[in-house]
């Protein structure tokens, strides 16, 4: 079903919100259907993470960008929106199965990870199965979608490889980290915004703006997540996970790059995964370090850069929803 906009009032904010909620509900039904296989075991494995929920941030971005069509006075093909949203969410969920194996993770979305419940081999194969389902869906959207999805997938894998390998000797560790974040997280969020714009009928310049917006926003959200892990004890997440696992973040990399004499103890702690009995000490030292405030400033600057990419887009509830994501990226880690 399509909502037909009028020339004078393409879509009110309330109508847009209701439209988005309805599409998200439809997406949940599509996810369950597309992850159903002939094998009950494959169905159980593939549905494990999808059933656990998640923020559905990427589908929301597809829907928000697709809603720009209303602001241009055009009807929006809801079937195309749902398929595009399904592609990016399937790709994201599939990557989580692989990430959990590589990280030896035991928890995901508040429950046991697939590799913990079953084993690494089945988890990897399940990720492959879900990627295959995403490929089947994107093929129905057309060659332009297929090509961009393939390029995005290549970036996801490249980012994962570079993260595992780490920076080359003498390389800029901060620059390497930001490139990994852009590839692993920003690329798929960029594809989400672009796919929505394609459904909306955006022109080439507008699609490029949406793509840049998505990539910058994706990087900002990852940097925010990493900062929340350190500085937001009331976020609902267990603080210091990255420190315990020895995972580099922008904050810890900036601390190590500064290498101030007064940070000798902190640098000693950051040289390896922080043991549980030293975690409180490490968290206190990191929170007091100026690097945390520096990352906050970078988040704010990057969020504003993402917002500027929306300047050429038409005013209306769709653009407002995209703009609000820039504010959220800043306030969530404040």
Secondary structure as UniProt FT lines:
FT   HELIX           13..34
FT   HELIX           40..51
FT   HELIX           57..66
FT   HELIX           68..71
FT   TURN            72..73
FT   HELIX           78..103
FT   STRAND          107..108
FT   TURN            109..110
FT   STRAND          111..112
FT   HELIX           114..117
FT   HELIX           120..139
FT   TURN            140..141
FT   HELIX           143..165
FT   TURN            169..170
FT   HELIX           173..181
FT   HELIX           182..186
FT   HELIX           187..200
FT   HELIX           204..231
FT   TURN            233..234
FT   TURN            239..240
FT   HELIX           241..245
FT   HELIX           250..258
FT   HELIX           261..263
FT   HELIX           264..270
FT   HELIX           276..278
FT   HELIX           279..288
FT   HELIX           290..308
FT   TURN            309..312
FT   HELIX           317..331
FT   TURN            332..333
//
